[in-house]
Amino acid sequence: MTEKLSLSQSVKNYLKNNIKANDKILISISCGLDSTVLYDAINRAKYLNKKKIYYLIFDHQIRSEGKYEIKQFIKTYNLANKNLLIKKLFISDKSKGFQEKSRFNRYDFLYKFSKKRDIEHIFLGHHLDDLNETYFLRKTQQSGATGLSNIFLDKYKSLKLHRPLKKYTKKQIKNYATYNRLKWFDDRSNLELNYTRNKIRNFLYSKKLFNQINKERLKFSKIFHLHQLHKNFFKRKRNNIFEIDTDKFHYLSENLKFFVVQSFYYEHRHLLKKQIRDENIKNIIKILKTRLIRNKEMSIFSGKIGVFNKKTCINLT
């Protein structure tokens, strides 16, 4: 009983501490366990104006039963109102990098949908298991300390991303749903081992291993200053154009230069279609050491670099 009530109270406290009662929010719903619990806890809190809560359901169109589940979910929770939108995602190649493409498309549409309705706050159902799975995934991809120290984006462009369930495990969330007799739909594709994340989820099923990864992730989370390092050297001028303070940058050691560039790209990873590699970072550092020709751009990873009005600038295109 205590555990279920604490989750509900925790979400209510989160709302009070981070959102004004009359703010507009958007809840991203998959009809699965996590987003159903998120939806229930927010509504159970009775803190926000219901007319200002928007719901967005993504239909990935990879399961024949998906459409039926969405209809049943809407009927069960009486979501048939003007604040609800179902968005179909069209991804031609569902075998190669499907989950990454799907994530990019979701965030892109969340931004467009929210901007039109003047919504600033997006609520997502990520939990502790998701944090550890993503951390482990990045570790297998040999992500640097910057990537390992900050797992989830807090902002996407002008949107603020909220994850009030991130300190709860999947088991705790399921206990809450069972206790409150919630209805949700399990996505069978989450059990298919042809997706890398599903393999990791299966691998971390051991409680001992899960706790070990969680402890390691928490240690990295304490070095949060790493992903703020670039702010002393890269200043946004407009849109996706940033001025580089080369005098300060050249004063750094090679290792620190690497962390600064890595930190910059990690902070703006929502603008990138793929993850920056070590060789890309080293190439940018090498280019910055050369005398760049004024008013002439050079191509770099995910953009261009050049000197304009005596200022060295990078444009993420």
N, C-alpha and C positions, 0 to 999 in steps of 0.2 A: 504493500500500500504506500509506504513512504517514498519508494523509488518513483512510482508513477506520478504522485503528487509533486515531487520535487522537480520533475521534468516540466510539468505544466507551470509550476510557479517560476521556474528558471526562465522559461520563454516569456512569461508575463513581465518579469523583472528586466529582461533584455529589452523588451519593447519600451518600457518606461524609461530606461536609461539611454536609449539610442534613437527613439522615434517620438515625434510629437503626436498627440492623440488625433489631430486633424490632418496629419500627413497622408498622402496617397502612397500605397505600397502595391507591389506586384508579387504574387506568389507563383513560382514556376512549379507546375504539377505534372507528374508522370503517371499518376494513378497507382503508383507502387507504394510500398510500405513507408518509406522515408518522407516523401512529400505529403502523404496522407496524414501522418502524425504531425508534420509541420503545420498543415492546414488546420487540423483539429486544435492544436495547442494555441495557435494565434487566435482562432475564433472563440475558443474557450476562455481566453484571457479577458475578453469583453473590454478591451482598452481602446481599440481603434473604431472609427466610424465605418460601419460595414459598407456604406455606399462608396467609400474610398479605397476598398480592397479589390484589386483586380486579379484575375486568374488567367494564366496562360498554360494551355495543355499542348504539348508537342506530340504529334503523330509521326513516328519514324517510319511507318509503313513497312516494317520488316516482319511483322507477324499478322496473320490473317485475322486473329481474334482481337487485335488492337482496337479496331473501330468499335466493336461490341463493348469492350471494357471501358472505353471513354464514355460511351452513351450511358452505361450502367453507373459509372462513377458520378456523372452529372446528375442523374436521376436520384441516386442515393443521397447526395449531399445538396440537392436542390440548387445547383449552380447555374441553371438556365436563366441568366440575366444579362443585361447589357455590358457588364464588367467581365464577361468571359469570352475568350477567343481560343479556338482550336487552330493550331498552325501545322500544316503538313510539311514535312521536310523531304525534299527531293535530292537524293544522293545517288548518282548513276552507278558507281562502283561500290557495292556494299561489302566487298571482301577486303579491300586494301585500305587500311587506315580509317575504317568507317567511324569508330568511336571518336577519333580526333576531329574528323571532318564534321561530324554531328555536333560536337561541342562548339566548334567555331561557328557553325550556322546558328546554333541556339543563341549564343551570346550576341551575334550580329543582329538577329531578329529582336531579341530582348531590348537591345539599345534602340532600334528603330521604333518599336511598339511603344516603349516608355517615353521617348522624346516627344512623340505626337500627343501624348496624354499628360505631359508634364509630371511624370513619375520619376522620382529620384532613388527610391529604395527598392531593391530586388531581394526577395527572400528565397533561399535555396535549401534543400533538404540534406545537405552533406553532413555526415556524422564522423565519429572518431575512426571508424573502420576505413572510411574514404580517405581521411588524412594519412593514415599509416600506409594504405595501399599506394597512394600517389607518391608518398615519400620513397617507398621501396621501389616503385617503378622508375623514379628519377635516379635512384641509386644504381639500378641495373643499367641505366642509360649513361652512367658516368657523369651525372650532373655535378657541377661545382658546388662549393660551399654556399654561394649565393642562392642557387636553386633549392638547395636542401634546407636553407634557413627560413624560407618563406614559401609554404606549400600552395596556399590559395590566394588568388587575387582579392584584395579588399575593395578595389575599384575597377570598373571597366569603362573607359572613357569618362563620362560624367556621372555614371551610375555608381551607387554605393551598394556593395554586395554584402548581404547579411546571412550568417549561418548559425542560428541560435542552438542547433542540435550538435555542434561539432565536438562537444565534450562528452557526448553519450555514445555508447557502443550500439551496434546493430541489435544485440540481444536486449539491451535496455529499452530501445525504441520499440522492439517487437512486444516486449512485456507491457509497455504503455498501451499499444494498440489493442492487444488482447484484453487487457483489463477494462478498457473503455469500449470494447466491442466494435471496433472500427472495421470497415470493409475496405480492402485494397486488392490489387491484382498483382501477382508475381509475374515478372517478365522472364519467360523461360530462356531467353537468349543470355541472361546473366549466368546461366549454368554451362553454356557452351564454351569449351576450352580453346576454340580457335581465336578468341580474343585475348590479348596479352593481359589485360586487367583481370579477366576472369581466372586466368592461370595463377596470378599473384594472389587473388582473393582465396583461391583454393589452397595455395601454399601457406598462407598466413592463418589458416584455420586453427592451427595449434595455438592454444592460449599462451604457452611459454614463449613461442616465437613472436606472437603478437605483442606481448608485453616488452620483449627485448627490443623490437623495432620501435615501439612507442617511446621507450626511454631514450633511445638514440635520437629519435626525431625531436624530442623535447630539448635535448642538449643543443642541437643545431638551431632550434627556434630562439634560443637565448642570444644568439649572435645576430640579431635582427639589424644591427647597424650596418652590416655588410651590404644589404640591398638599398641602403640610403647613401652609399659612398659617392655615387656619381653626381649627386646634387651640388657638390662643391666645384664641379668642373663642367657640367653640361647644363646650360640654361635654355629653357624653351623660349623661342622668339615669337613664333606663331605656328599654328596648326601642328605639323609634325617636323618642324625645322628647329634645330637646337644649335646654339653657339657653344663652341668648346674653348675654354680658357686654356690655351696651349702653354702659356708661361707656367701656370700652376701644374699642368699635366706633365710637362717635361721634367719637372723637378722631382717627380715620383720615381721610385725604384721600378724595375721591370715587373716585379710581382704585383705591386700596388696598381700599376697601369692596367694590368690584366684584370684585376678585381673591379676597377672603376668601369672599364668598358663592359665587362660581364654584368655588373650591377645596372648599368644604363639599359642594356638590351633586355635584361630580365624585368625591369620596371615597366618597359613598354612592350612586353611580349604579346599583348593583345593586338598589336599592330602587325605582328609577324605571322607568316604562314607556316614557318618551321623554326625549330630551335637552333640557336646559334651554336657553332662548334668552336673548339679551342683554336683551330687553324684560322677561322674567320676573325677571331679576336686578335690573334697575333698579326694578321695581315693589316688590320686597322691601325694597330700600334706602329707597325712598320711604315705605313703611309703617312702617319702623323709626324714621323721623324724626318720625312723628306720635305723639300721646299715646294709646296703646292703652287701651281700656276694660277694667278689671279683670274677670277671669272671663268674658270674652267673646272668642270666637275669630273670626279673619278668615281667609278662604280665600286661599291663595297657591299658587304652583306646586307640585303634588304634595303638598299638605298644608295645615296650618293654623298660625296664629301667634296668640299671646295672652299676657296677663299673669296669672300664678297665684302666689299667695303672694309678691307683689311681685317675681316673677322672670319675665322675658320668655322664653318657650319656643316652640320650633318643633316641630311633630309631623309627621313624614313619613308620610303614610297611604297 
